[in-house]
Structure formats: C-alpha cells, structure tokens
Amino acid sequence: MLSYYTASPLVRIENPIPQGEGCGLVPCIPEQNPCRPTKLCHARNYYNPARNAVYSRFSSCDWDQTNAVNFCLANQERRISERLRTDAWNAVAATDKLTRLRQGSNTRKLGERVKDIAWWKEELLKEINAMDTEIDNLTEHKRVLEKALHDTRMALAIAEECMIQREKRTGIEQVHDDAEKGLVKEIMLIRKCQERMKRMIEKATIQLKMNRAVRHQMDIDVRDKHHAQNIDDRVHQLRNCSFGIGYHPGVESIDNTVTDTESWAKFTQENIERAKQERQKSEKVHAEVDLCLRQCANDMWSQFTQINEGFEKRAKETQIAKEKLEAHILKINMEIRDLERSIELLRCAIMEKEAPLKVAQTRLDERTRRLCVENTSDEAMKGLQVEVFELRQSIATLKEKLRCAELGLCRLLKVRSRLEADIITKENSIQIDLRCCLALRRNMPLDPKIGPLFSLAVCPQTNSMCHTPTFVPSDDRATRAACPPCSTAYTGVTCCL
C-alpha cells in the first residue's frame, strides 16, 4: 500500500512548486494564466473576386499567434495537471501515513487504557476479597460475642438464683460469708461484662455497616470499570475491516466526560485507601472483640471458680461444725442418761429415808406418852431427836440434789434440742450450698466439663483462656490438639481436666 502511494507511474516531471513548510496538502492554482489572451484579434474584410463578395478573414500572423497561444496554454495546463496529480498523491500518502499513525497511536492508547482499567480492577477485586474476608471475620466475632452475651444471661440468672436459694438459710446460718460476697461480686461483674459486650456489639455493627458501604462503593467502581473495560476492549479490537463500524456525524464534538485521567485514578485509589483504612479499623474492632471476650471470660471464670471454692469451703466448714455438734449431742445424751440414773438414785434414796424417819418419829411419839417422872430426857430421847433432825436434813439435802439434777436434766435437754435444731439448720445450709447452688452452677457455660466460656479453649494450668483456640469436634477421638501455654493435649474445645 505504501509503494502504491510512493511511486506513481503517472508522474513524469518534477513538481515546479517548491515543497516547504508553508505548502499544504492541496496545491494553490492561480486564477489567471499569463499565456491565455485576454482579447482576441478582430478579422479584416477581404474581397473575393471569385464570388464577387467581401468576406472577413484573419491574417497569417493571427493564425500563427493563435496556434502559439494554444500550444502554450496546453503545455501550461498539462504542467498544472501533473502538479495537481503529484500533490494529490503526496496528500494521499501524507494523510494515509497520518491516519495510520494516529490510528495506531489511539489503538496503543486504548490498549494501555484497557491495561490500566484491568490493573485497577484487579486491585479493587483484591481489596474486595480482603474486605469480604474481614467482613466474615468480624461477623463471626460478632456472632460469638452475641452468643457470649446470651450465655452471660444464663450465668446471671443462675447467680441470682443462688442468691435467692441462700436466702432460705435460717438462724445463725444466715452469714454474709465469702460465698455470698463472691455471688454479689459475680453479679456485678456479669452485668459489667454485659454492658461491655453490648457496647462492643454496637461498635461491631457500626463497623460492619461501614465495611459493607465501602464494599458497595468498590462494587460499583468494579462494575463501572468492567463496563468501561468491555467497551474499550471492544473498540481496541476494531479495525478498518471490522464489522459494525459506521459514520456518526458530530460525535467528535460531544464531550460527556466527567473526570480526567488523574482524577479517575485518584477516585479508585481513594476507594482502595478508604477500604484499607476501614479494614484496619475492622481488624482493630475484632481484635477488641477478641480481647473483650478473653478478659470477660477470664474474669468470669476466675470469679466462678473462686465462688465454687467458697461454696465448697463453706460447706466443708458447716459439715465440720455439724459433726462437732453431733459429737456434742452424743456426749450430752450420755450425760443425760447418767443424770437420769442419778435422779433415779436420789429418788430411791429419799424413799429409803422415809422408813427410818417414820421409825424415829414413831419412837418419839410413843415416848411422849410416858407418865410422870418416867418422861425423862435421856440419851435415847436425845438420840431420837438427833436422828429425826439428821433424817430430815438428809432428805432435804437429797431433795435439793434431786431438784438440781432435774434442773440440770432440763438444761441438758434444752441444749440437746438446741444442738439438734442447729444441726438441722446446718444440714439445710449444706443442702442449699451443695445440692442447690453448686448443682445449678454445674449447668453454667463456665463449667469446663461441659464447655468453656464463649467456646474458647481453657488452659488448666493458667486457669484462663488459651491464646489460640482450636475448635475440634468432641466426638472425633482421632483428632488431637495442644494448648500452647501448657502444652496439654485436649479434645473438642476443652483441655483434658
């Protein structure tokens, strides 16, 4: 095609017009020709004797001059035509070269534009994938946090139920002991953790909305870039022989562009930067959620175990006191039996003193019937009087001892009754602490035999949550994991306690 325009077989002479900077693609043709006569010669009248008439005739000089002018005009017009043909071929070659160069340049620019769009779209897709992963992570942390908040409601209800159950204690057992203090502290701690979890859930919800908004903006940008890439790729593939090309008059004067190249790249870059910033904030949020879960779990687990130890300690102390009371009751029962035997002995002794008293009094009564001088105050009389006095004094002493023994027996019975009531009170306390409170607390999500708090692995040595929880099905015996802080093998989500 290039040789067709570079070497034309119709060009026979060189172009007389110089080609310079001021020469355009179309030749300049003068309006007047110096070889063309501006006015023809007039014919003269000659007499023709053959016809006997007068005719108009030109002279030979006029004929020669006319031929010369025609020859000159033909040569000049031929040269102009050859110059026009040369300039036309040059213009065709120049315009073809310019067209091919411009079309090639625009095709290359369209290809570069397609590559730029593809590169930015790839960056957006990478950021969208990273944002999707972050949204999934934050959603999972939020779900675990909501589940943890639900678990704390059960823990709070159980702690409050334990407080209600301990109100059923009676008598001296209504002690504000360490277990009750721990329950009050646990209720306050659970409520504090619930408020903290609610704030974190609200913060995570707001961050999820921000993440989804950024992702939606990137989706729109990717959609627009995909549409633009399809258009530019399609027009980049267009050639002069392509199907579907046509004239669109005036389209070159339409400028419906919104941005330039710099603002276009800046818009996408700002979207990516904003996505990175929101992703960093989201990572910070789910790190805070994880920290909140671990701190709440550690605090509640520590308080939970402390209260359980307090319950067990209190139950043990109450059991020891109950056993001591039972031992005292055994001793009191033995003493009561001994005292009852003493009372019976005193009563028998008093009864035994009645017959000698009757004998002595009868003797005295009979001796009062002596007559005259025989009614003498002899030794026998004095002895009988002393005997009666001593018998009465002995009976009085025995009765006093009997009264004291009976009073002692009553006191022992009262003490035994009191100790038995105290034992019943302590049994009630032990029943409340062990069979009610501790039985309820076994159903809490804090019990490591059922599952650790918030589905996080528990380290038995540090009594806290492991830093890298591993979720393993509890029924999969072939799968084993290790707790990093203590290197203890455990199955499921709990360490082997």
Buried (B, 14 or more C-beta within 10 A) or exposed (E): EEEEBEEBEEBEEEBEEEEEEEBEEEBEEEEEBEBEEEEEEEEEEEEEEEEEEEEEEBEEEBEEBBEEBEEBBEEBEEEBEBBBBBBBBBBBBEEBEEEEEEEEEEBEEBBEBBEBBBEBBEBBBEBBEEBEEBBEBBBEBBEBBBBBBEBBEEBBEBBBBBBEBBEEBEEEBBEEBBBBEBBEBBBEBBEEBBEBBEEBBEBBEEBBEBBBEBBEBBBEBBEEBBEBBEEBBEBBEBEEEEEEEEEEEEEEEEEEEEEEEEEBEEBBEEBBEBBBEBBEBBBEBBEBBBEBBBBBBBBBBEBBEBBBEBBBBBBEEBBEBBEEBBEBBEEBEEBBEEBBEBBEBBBEBBEEBEEBBEBBBEBBEEBEEEEEEEEEEEEEBEEBEEBBEBBBEBBEBBBEBBEEBBEBBEEBEEBBEEBBEBBEBBBBBBBBBBEBBBEBBEEBBBBBEEBBBBBBBBBBEEEBBBEEBBEBEEEEEEEEBBBEBBEBEBBBBBBEE
